[in-house]
Amino acid sequence: MKALVLAGGAGTRLRPITHTSAKQLVPVANKPVLFYGLEAIAAAGITDVGIVVGDTVDEIMEAVGDGSKFGLDVSYIPQQEPLGLAHAVRISRKYLGDDDFAMYLGDNFVVGGIDEPIREFRAHRPDAHLLLTHVSDPRSFGVAELDASGRVRGLEEKPARPKSDLALVGVYLFSPAIHEAVRAIEPSWRGELEITHAVQWLIDAGRDVRSTQITGYWKDTGNVTDMLEVNRLVLETVEPRCDGLVDERSELIGRVRVDEGAVVRNSRVVGPAVIGSGAVVADSYVGPFTSIAEDCLVEDSEVEFSIVLRNASISGVRRIEASLIGRHVRVTPAPPVPHAHRLVLGDHSTAQISS
């Protein structure tokens, strides 16, 4: 069994971060989202992985390499334009051959891994096996409708009136039957080849399409709010450790990890939080659910519930929260505003000014 990891999307909902960085490499707890997926694939016993890449191919290849650090053998499959998930399957036909495969969206985060769904797929080997989860607003997702036996009877892509609250998680398990389906469908109104249409084609053709409802946490990290939420969730599992330098005037409270080469001076860090290697936190407060990446500087500032990327600096800023700060960013105080009032008042006016 192989894996097909999709890492070619443009990441428009994470702009401006993704103007200069691949969305799959934005870090959660100082580790790229993509790496969590690759680790889950390796843990499930899959070693052959094809990564579909687009404009950010160089950055993805530099980060992942040949996959050996994950215990994987990685190949790269170029996609000229992001024309849908089924299009990614179509262009990967040569790599996939006649093997079963797991398709994993590179910006998705699944707590608990994918071991159990893959074991179930291998045991029964249906034509397709979908991972589903209950969501509060299914209109933003691909939605599955199940029959009385639990098999998938229908799929809709972002329906206005959903028939269920079961959304498709960004992991799909397929037999080679999917290749006939992706060749048979036409682009949707969005101009994309939808994987939901391909799976619906299998259903309409009488093929065996099954599902698993995951009980763990799942997030599509496509926007800042979701990134911060996933960062919060992962930081909850951080084991406290101090491999860096923390002076006697500083205080680490709760689950705080200070990586080797990091320095904390005259500061208070309240976990869960991570301070990356080479980072300096001085005369500052770092609050819960914050990850400070490597080589950052935080001085005379307060940061909480935020993700700060590599080589960023925050100096003299009173309070930052619920923020995603990109690489090499400089955050400083604004110049003081003169306390003056400019008035143009007509005759016999009355003006009240708070000074």
C-alpha positions in Angstrom: 0.0 0.0 0.0 1.2 3.5 -0.9 0.4 7.0 0.3 -0.4 10.0 -1.8 0.1 13.3 0.1 -1.3 16.4 -1.4 0.9 19.5 -0.9 0.3 21.6 -3.9 -2.5 24.0 -2.8 -2.0 27.7 -2.8 -3.2 28.3 0.8 -5.2 31.5 0.0 -6.9 31.4 3.4 -3.6 31.7 5.2 -2.3 34.7 3.2 -0.2 36.8 3.6 1.9 33.9 5.3 1.5 31.7 2.2 2.6 34.4 -0.2 6.2 33.4 0.8 5.7 30.0 2.4 4.0 26.7 1.7 0.9 26.3 3.9 1.8 22.7 4.6 5.0 23.9 6.3 3.5 26.4 8.7 4.5 25.0 12.1 2.3 23.7 14.8 4.2 23.5 18.1 7.3 24.4 16.1 6.9 21.4 13.7 5.4 21.8 10.2 1.8 20.5 9.8 3.0 18.3 6.9 5.4 16.4 9.2 2.6 15.2 11.4 0.9 13.6 8.4 4.1 12.0 7.2 4.7 10.6 10.7 1.1 9.2 10.9 1.7 7.5 7.5 4.9 6.0 8.7 3.3 4.8 11.9 0.6 3.1 9.9 3.3 0.9 8.2 3.3 2.7 4.8 6.7 3.5 3.4 6.2 4.5 -0.2 4.9 8.0 -0.4 4.2 10.3 -3.4 3.9 14.0 -2.6 1.9 16.1 -5.1 3.6 19.5 -5.3 2.9 22.8 -7.0 4.5 26.2 -6.9 6.2 25.6 -3.5 7.9 22.4 -4.7 11.4 23.6 -3.8 10.4 24.5 -0.3 8.6 21.2 0.2 11.5 19.2 -1.2 14.0 21.0 1.0 12.0 20.3 4.1 11.1 16.6 3.4 14.1 15.5 1.3 14.0 11.8 0.4 11.8 11.0 3.4 14.4 8.9 5.1 14.2 11.0 8.3 10.6 9.8 8.6 11.4 6.3 7.6 9.8 6.8 4.2 10.7 6.6 0.6 9.4 9.8 -0.9 8.8 10.6 -4.6 7.5 14.0 -5.9 4.7 14.4 -8.4 4.4 17.9 -10.0 1.0 19.4 -10.5 0.9 22.4 -12.7 -2.3 23.8 -11.3 -4.4 22.8 -8.2 -7.4 21.5 -10.2 -9.0 19.3 -7.5 -8.3 16.3 -5.4 -9.4 13.9 -8.1 -7.0 15.7 -10.5 -4.2 14.9 -8.1 -5.1 11.2 -8.3 -5.4 11.3 -12.1 -1.9 12.8 -12.5 -0.4 10.3 -10.0 -1.6 7.2 -11.9 1.8 6.1 -13.0 3.3 6.4 -9.6 0.4 4.6 -7.9 0.2 1.8 -10.4 -2.3 -0.9 -9.3 -1.6 -0.5 -5.6 -4.1 0.4 -2.9 -3.3 3.8 -1.4 -4.1 6.3 1.3 -4.6 9.9 0.1 -3.7 12.4 2.8 -4.3 16.1 2.6 -1.0 17.7 3.7 -2.6 20.6 5.6 -4.9 18.3 7.7 -4.3 17.3 11.2 -5.7 14.0 12.6 -5.2 13.2 16.3 -4.8 9.5 16.9 -3.3 8.7 13.6 -4.7 6.5 10.8 -3.6 3.1 11.9 -7.0 1.7 12.7 -8.8 2.8 9.5 -5.9 1.4 7.5 -6.2 -2.0 9.3 -9.9 -2.0 8.7 -9.4 -1.2 5.0 -6.8 -3.9 4.6 -9.1 -6.5 6.3 -12.2 -5.8 4.1 -10.6 -4.1 1.1 -13.6 -2.1 -0.2 -13.2 0.1 -3.3 -13.1 3.2 -1.1 -13.0 3.9 2.6 -13.8 7.4 3.9 -13.0 8.9 7.3 -15.9 10.9 8.6 -16.5 13.2 11.6 -19.4 15.1 13.0 -19.2 18.8 12.5 -21.4 21.7 13.6 -21.8 23.3 10.2 -21.5 20.7 7.4 -22.1 23.3 4.6 -18.3 24.0 4.4 -17.3 20.4 3.8 -17.9 17.3 1.7 -20.8 15.6 3.4 -21.6 11.9 3.5 -25.0 10.2 3.8 -25.0 6.7 5.2 -27.5 3.9 4.8 -28.9 1.8 7.7 -25.9 -0.6 7.5 -23.4 2.3 7.7 -22.3 2.1 4.1 -22.0 5.4 2.2 -25.0 6.0 0.0 -24.3 9.5 -1.2 -21.9 12.4 -1.1 -22.3 16.2 -1.6 -19.7 18.9 -1.8 -20.4 21.9 0.4 -24.2 21.4 0.2 -26.6 24.3 1.0 -28.9 21.8 2.8 -26.8 19.0 4.1 -28.4 15.6 4.5 -26.2 14.8 7.5 -23.6 16.3 9.8 -20.9 13.9 8.8 -18.0 15.7 7.0 -15.2 14.0 5.1 -11.9 14.2 6.9 -8.9 14.8 4.7 -7.8 11.1 4.6 -9.2 8.7 1.9 -8.3 5.0 1.4 -8.7 3.7 -2.2 -8.3 0.5 -4.2 -7.2 0.9 -7.9 -10.9 1.2 -8.8 -10.7 5.0 -8.1 -8.6 5.5 -11.2 -11.6 4.6 -13.5 -13.8 6.9 -11.5 -11.4 10.0 -11.8 -11.2 9.4 -15.5 -15.0 9.3 -15.8 -16.0 12.5 -14.1 -16.1 16.1 -15.4 -15.0 19.3 -13.7 -17.4 20.8 -11.2 -18.8 24.3 -11.4 -15.6 25.3 -9.6 -13.5 24.0 -12.5 -12.1 21.2 -10.4 -12.2 17.5 -10.5 -13.9 16.7 -7.1 -13.0 13.6 -5.3 -16.5 13.5 -3.9 -17.8 13.2 -7.5 -15.4 10.3 -8.1 -16.5 8.4 -5.0 -20.1 9.1 -5.9 -19.4 7.5 -9.3 -18.2 4.4 -7.5 -21.4 4.4 -5.4 -23.6 4.8 -8.5 -21.6 2.0 -10.2 -22.5 -0.4 -7.3 -19.0 -0.5 -5.9 -18.3 -1.0 -2.2 -17.7 2.3 -0.4 -17.4 2.2 3.4 -16.5 4.6 6.2 -15.1 5.1 9.6 -16.3 7.8 12.0 -13.2 9.0 13.8 -13.6 9.9 17.5 -10.3 11.8 17.7 -9.7 15.4 16.8 -9.4 16.6 13.2 -8.8 20.0 11.7 -8.2 21.4 8.3 -5.5 24.0 9.1 -6.4 26.2 6.2 -7.0 29.4 8.2 -5.4 31.2 11.1 -8.1 30.4 13.6 -7.7 26.7 12.9 -3.9 26.9 13.0 -4.1 28.5 16.5 -6.6 25.9 17.7 -4.4 23.0 16.5 -1.3 24.6 18.0 -3.2 24.8 21.3 -4.2 21.2 21.1 -0.7 19.9 20.4 0.9 22.1 23.0 -1.4 20.4 25.5 0.7 17.3 25.1 4.1 19.0 25.5 6.3 17.4 28.1 8.1 20.0 30.3 11.8 20.1 29.5 14.6 22.7 29.7 17.6 22.1 27.5 18.3 25.9 27.1 19.5 28.5 29.5 17.0 30.0 32.0 18.4 32.5 34.5 17.4 32.7 38.2 15.2 35.8 37.6 13.0 33.8 35.2 10.0 31.5 36.0 8.7 28.6 34.0 5.2 27.5 35.0 3.5 24.4 33.8 4.3 22.5 30.6 7.1 24.6 29.1 9.7 23.2 26.7 12.9 25.3 26.2 14.9 23.8 23.4 18.7 23.6 23.3 20.3 26.9 22.5 17.3 29.0 23.7 17.8 31.7 26.3 15.2 33.0 28.8 16.2 36.0 30.8 14.2 37.9 33.5 11.0 36.5 32.0 7.9 34.5 32.9 6.8 31.7 30.6 3.4 30.0 31.4 2.7 26.8 29.6 1.8 25.0 27.6 4.5 26.7 25.5 7.5 26.0 23.4 10.6 28.1 23.0 12.6 27.0 20.0 16.4 26.6 19.7 18.3 29.8 19.4 15.4 31.9 20.5 15.8 34.7 23.1 13.1 35.7 25.5 14.1 38.7 27.7 12.2 40.9 30.1 9.0 39.4 28.7 5.9 37.3 29.4 5.1 34.3 27.2 1.6 33.0 27.9 -0.2 29.7 27.4 -0.6 28.1 24.0 2.3 30.0 22.4 5.0 28.5 20.2 8.1 30.6 19.6 10.2 29.2 16.7 13.9 29.0 16.4 16.1 32.1 16.4 13.3 34.4 17.4 13.6 37.4 19.7 11.0 38.5 22.3 12.0 41.3 24.5 10.1 43.7 26.7 6.8 42.3 25.4 3.9 40.0 26.1 2.8 37.2 23.8 0.0 34.7 24.4 -2.0 32.1 22.3 0.1 32.8 19.3 2.5 31.2 16.7 5.7 33.1 16.0 7.7 31.8 13.1 11.5 31.5 12.6 13.7 34.6 12.9 10.8 36.9 13.9 11.4 39.6 16.6 8.9 41.3 18.9 10.4 44.2 20.9 8.7 46.6 23.3 5.1 45.5 22.4 2.7 45.6 25.3 0.5 42.7 24.3 0.1 40.3 21.4 -2.5 37.5 21.4 -4.3 35.2 19.0 -1.7 36.0 16.3 0.3 34.3 13.6 3.6 36.1 13.0 5.6 35.1 9.9 9.3 34.5 9.4 11.7 37.4 9.7 8.9 39.7 10.8 9.8 42.7 13.0 7.1 43.9 15.4 7.9 47.2 17.3 5.9 49.9 19.0 4.3 52.6 16.9 5.7 56.2 17.2 4.0 58.2 19.8 1.0 60.3 18.6 1.1 63.9 19.6 -1.6 64.7 22.1 -3.1 67.7 20.3 -6.5 68.6 18.9 -7.0 70.4 15.6 -10.3 72.4 15.6 -12.2 74.4 13.1 -15.1 75.9 15.1 -17.7 78.3 13.9 -18.8 81.4 15.8 -20.7 80.8 19.1 -19.7 77.1 19.2 -19.3 75.1 22.4 -16.6 72.3 22.4 -15.9 69.7 25.1 -12.5 68.0 25.0 -11.2 65.3 27.3 -7.6 66.0 28.1 
